[in-house]
Amino acid sequence: MHTLTTGVEKFTQNRKAFVKMLSDLEGRQTVYESIDQFFGGEQEILFAVLLQNALHPKNSNRVDAIKEGKYIEIETVEQARGYLADLIKTNLGNDLRAAESSVHSAMTSL
C-alpha cells in the first residue's frame, strides 16, 4: 500500500489553497497542514476517496453510483481497504474471465 500512497502524497504537496478551503468549510480555527490530515493522517482513506472520485468524475456519475449503492462513504481504514479490495477483486475477475474466454475461443478454433 505504501507505493500507492506515495503517489497520493506527491499529489497533496503544494495544495495549500485546497487545504485552506477544507479548513474553512469545517470552520476550523487552525488550518490543516496537509490534505491527509483531513482524513486523520490515514493515507489509505485519502487514496480510496480520491480513487473513488476519479472513477465517478461527474456529479451525475456519483449520484447514479450512490443510488446503485456503488459509491460509499469511506471514513475508516477498514472501509478504505474493503473498497480497494472489492475494486481489485472485481477488475481482476473481469480480466481473468476475459482471458479465459480468449483461451476457450482459441481452443475451440483448434
Sequence and secondary structure as in RCSB ss.txt:
>XXXX:A:sequence
MHTLTTGVEKFTQNRKAFVKMLSDLEGRQTVYESIDQFFGGEQEILFAVLLQNALHPKNSNRVDAIKEGKYIEIE
TVEQARGYLADLIKTNLGNDLRAAESSVHSAMTSL
>XXXX:A:secstr
 HHHHHHHHHHHTT HHHHHHHHHHTT SS  SSHHHHTTT HHHHHHHHHHHHHS SHHHHHHHHHTT S    
SHHHHHHHHHHHHHHHHHHHHHHHHHHHHHHHHH 
